[in-house]
Amino acid sequence: MPAIKVRDAAALLGVSDDTVRRWIDSGSLASFKDESGRKVIDGRVLADFARDHASPPPDPLGGGSSARNRLVGLVTKVTADTVMSEVQMQCGPFTVVSLMSTESVRQLGLEPGVVAVAVVKATTVIVETPGAGA
């Protein structure tokens, strides 16, 4: 399982390094020391933590919004059968779900705790701001 540095865990969770360290110190988030003596977090543990502590995004009408097409996140769950798989990722406060072949999941090494990028391609992208189109 991948070991994720505190700094990288913070970026994936959308919080500061100090917040992750406080979670570790309080026992909310388990860590261990790598061969260099640095605190790291098991990828599967971080995936569970991300899923359990994800907060919904604020109401999009509360401010301007637009989505980015590349969302860095953590694989939190993989449900596979012989042909197809569902891969869930936590990308900051957003959960992204992808359906793909089980062979692709194997080739990409996707499992909970793996850092991956969800690339979204859409022919229609809607951008909203408060009061637009009223």
C-alpha positions as CSV (number, residue, x, y, z in Angstrom):
1,M,0.0,0.0,0.0
2,P,1.3,3.5,-0.8
3,A,2.7,5.6,2.1
4,I,1.6,9.2,1.7
5,K,3.6,12.1,3.2
6,V,1.8,14.5,5.5
7,R,2.2,17.4,3.0
8,D,0.7,15.3,0.2
9,A,-2.2,14.1,2.5
10,A,-2.9,17.7,3.4
11,A,-3.1,18.7,-0.3
12,L,-5.4,15.7,-1.1
13,L,-7.7,16.6,1.8
14,G,-7.7,20.3,1.1
15,V,-6.3,21.3,4.5
16,S,-3.0,22.5,5.9
17,D,0.0,20.3,6.9
18,D,-0.6,21.4,10.5
19,T,-4.2,20.2,10.4
20,V,-3.1,16.7,9.3
21,R,-0.4,16.7,12.1
22,R,-3.1,17.7,14.6
23,W,-5.3,14.8,13.4
24,I,-2.3,12.4,13.8
25,D,-1.4,13.8,17.2
26,S,-5.0,13.5,18.5
27,G,-5.3,9.9,17.2
28,S,-7.9,10.7,14.6
29,L,-5.6,9.7,11.7
30,A,-3.2,6.9,12.1
31,S,0.4,7.3,10.8
32,F,3.7,5.5,10.9
33,K,7.4,6.4,10.3
34,D,8.9,5.5,6.9
35,E,12.5,4.3,6.5
36,S,13.7,7.9,6.6
37,G,11.9,8.5,9.9
38,R,9.2,10.8,8.4
39,K,5.6,10.5,9.5
40,V,3.5,9.0,6.6
41,I,0.0,7.7,6.3
42,D,-1.0,4.4,4.8
43,G,-2.9,5.1,1.6
44,R,-5.9,2.9,2.5
45,V,-6.1,4.6,5.9
46,L,-6.1,8.0,4.2
47,A,-8.7,6.8,1.7
48,D,-11.1,5.7,4.6
49,F,-10.4,9.0,6.4
50,A,-11.1,11.1,3.3
51,R,-14.4,9.3,2.6
52,D,-15.5,9.5,6.2
53,H,-14.6,13.2,6.6
54,A,-15.6,14.6,3.3
55,S,-17.9,17.5,3.6
56,P,-20.3,18.5,0.9
57,P,-19.4,21.5,-1.2
58,P,-21.0,24.8,-0.4
59,D,-24.1,25.8,-2.4
60,P,-22.8,26.8,-5.8
61,L,-25.1,29.8,-5.9
62,G,-23.2,31.2,-3.0
63,G,-20.4,32.4,-5.3
64,G,-19.0,32.0,-8.8
65,S,-18.0,28.5,-9.9
66,S,-16.4,26.6,-12.7
67,A,-15.0,23.1,-12.7
68,R,-11.5,22.1,-13.7
69,N,-11.1,19.2,-16.0
70,R,-8.3,17.4,-14.1
71,L,-9.1,16.5,-10.5
72,V,-6.3,15.0,-8.4
73,G,-7.7,12.7,-5.8
74,L,-7.5,9.5,-3.8
75,V,-9.1,6.2,-4.8
76,T,-11.5,5.4,-2.0
77,K,-13.3,2.3,-3.3
78,V,-13.2,-0.1,-6.2
79,T,-16.1,-2.4,-6.9
80,A,-15.2,-5.0,-9.6
81,D,-16.8,-7.9,-11.4
82,T,-15.2,-10.0,-14.2
83,V,-15.8,-7.4,-16.9
84,M,-16.6,-3.9,-15.5
85,S,-15.5,-1.9,-12.4
86,E,-16.7,1.2,-10.5
87,V,-13.9,3.3,-9.2
88,Q,-14.7,6.0,-6.6
89,M,-12.3,8.8,-5.9
90,Q,-12.3,11.6,-3.3
91,C,-11.1,14.8,-5.0
92,G,-11.1,17.4,-2.3
93,P,-14.7,17.7,-1.2
94,F,-15.9,16.0,-4.4
95,T,-16.6,12.4,-5.0
96,V,-15.9,11.3,-8.6
97,V,-17.1,7.9,-9.9
98,S,-15.8,6.3,-13.0
99,L,-17.0,3.1,-14.8
100,M,-14.3,1.2,-16.6
101,S,-13.2,-2.2,-17.6
102,T,-11.8,-4.4,-14.8
103,E,-8.7,-5.0,-17.0
104,S,-8.1,-1.2,-17.0
105,V,-8.4,-1.1,-13.2
106,R,-5.7,-3.9,-13.0
107,Q,-3.4,-2.2,-15.5
108,L,-3.6,1.1,-13.7
109,G,-3.2,-0.5,-10.3
110,L,-6.3,1.2,-8.9
111,E,-7.1,0.3,-5.4
112,P,-8.1,2.3,-2.3
113,G,-5.3,4.6,-1.2
114,V,-3.8,5.1,-4.7
115,V,-3.4,8.7,-5.8
116,A,-4.9,9.3,-9.3
117,V,-6.2,12.0,-11.6
118,A,-9.8,12.0,-12.8
119,V,-9.9,13.7,-16.2
120,V,-13.3,14.9,-17.2
121,K,-14.2,15.6,-20.9
122,A,-17.6,16.9,-21.6
123,T,-19.2,18.5,-24.6
124,T,-21.2,20.8,-22.4
125,V,-19.8,22.8,-19.5
126,I,-22.1,25.1,-17.6
127,V,-20.7,28.0,-15.6
128,E,-23.0,29.7,-13.0
129,T,-22.7,32.8,-10.9
130,P,-25.3,34.3,-8.6
131,G,-28.0,36.3,-10.4
132,A,-26.9,35.0,-13.9
133,G,-29.8,34.3,-16.2
134,A,-32.4,35.5,-13.7
